[in-house]
């Protein structure tokens, strides 16, 4: 058996798909929440600080 032969029978694609769906829903909920940085000056994360 070469290194490129994969046995996919043991993988649970349905569970993986469900996990991805849950992660996407969590990201959407997190994105809907207001984001506030340390100073709440619309430059959260230091992106526009010089």
C-alpha positions, 0 to 999 in steps of 0.5 A: 500500500502506497502513501497515497492510498487512503481508507475513507471508510472510517471517516464520518462525513455526516458528523463533519458536515454537522460540525461545520454547520454549527461552526458557521452558525456560531460565526454568524452569531458572533458577527451579529454582535456589536464589536468593541475594542479596548478604546471603543474608537472604531479602531479596535485591534489597533488597525488604525493606530499609528 
